[in-house]
């Protein structure tokens, strides 16, 4: 399957790059830099120490908010999926808060928290945690009652049913929530940094004011590479950790 | 002396009586089939004995101990759809009951390996359930129930979801395993031939609310052979039970 789709994937990318190149040559680099110009800008950016400092700042601040969102969101989601009272209390808030985009709350959070680590971490947390909560809740609710009953019939206690049935059943879905949550977190972090003109978002801001659009495209491509590599890494980890799920979904 | 005693069990779902004042006894090493039309309440009786469903009234005594409303202790259950844990290999599924009981890893895996071989699945220790056919999954389900060395084996239409050829093979396997390791069995089925072929005694249940229409002691010697299904005495009994059930349905 992968062997067959890879050439088609490459063909699709080459076609799009070709179109982009043609359009860029027609419009000029102030409006739309060509892929060749963007590649040139990419080379310049990658040797600039300021770029690496900005990327580092973005990543470590984002990771704190993201990890916090998982640490809070996964247990809360499980509790909501398995307990009607917790669900009734939290569900309305989750349903409302999940639509909040980072851009909508950034001004408020700047007033409340300034422009430092607390601000960035809080933005990432608020945008990511509800997504994690809602997806883990759905997964926890869908755990097979029949399998829980199998464990009961073998005399498993509440704790044992949680450990031997509910946790392993949730595992692959938690990994998926973590993967998609990472993308949400990254997007929120970039938005926050663009508002305060710091870190990677600051670089994007500056590039947007440049006469050429080539550096902007280069920065966006780097962001894509970061996101795609991180999710690929997490997918690999998930397959290692839950081989039964990987083996079942491959077919 | 192993002994099961079910006394005056009644159960209603939402005001509709499913079981009214049902009692039954099973002696050590006895294979008893509960035969009746689908939905008559025989599965409910089995689940009450297993402890998964609470009875409205009545008591269950196993080896003299009151186990009413409790799961575990001395009972191994085989479910209709096998209901294996998809995140456990065949071997780990078989070892599940021992793990719940707190048996150490080396010990429980050794026991599980023994029972997996016994059901003819040597070499499939590390297979995932989804990689096994329906018949193989149910073999694992049988091994899982045997592995805790229960004094009472509960089987809820275990071959109901299998094709006829696979069912015939598994019936023979069950007879072979059980004859090597005799324990009390309660086997729920709506197959007359299956009940006659496997059981020492058959309790024929009416339509809902279920009560025992007749108790039939199966006169055929063990070990049972496939050829006995064509024996005139076998066919006579089969017709007799069939008439009995048909009259009840139309009564």
Interface residues (C-beta under 8 A of the other chain):
Chain A: X146 X147 X149 X150 X151 X152 X153 X154 X155 X156 X160 X164 X165 X168 X169 X171 X242 X243 X244 X245 X247 X248 X251
Chain B: X50 X51 X52 X71 X72 X73 X75 X77 X79 X81 X83 X85 X86 X87 X88 X96 X97 X99 X100 X101 X128 X130 X131 X148
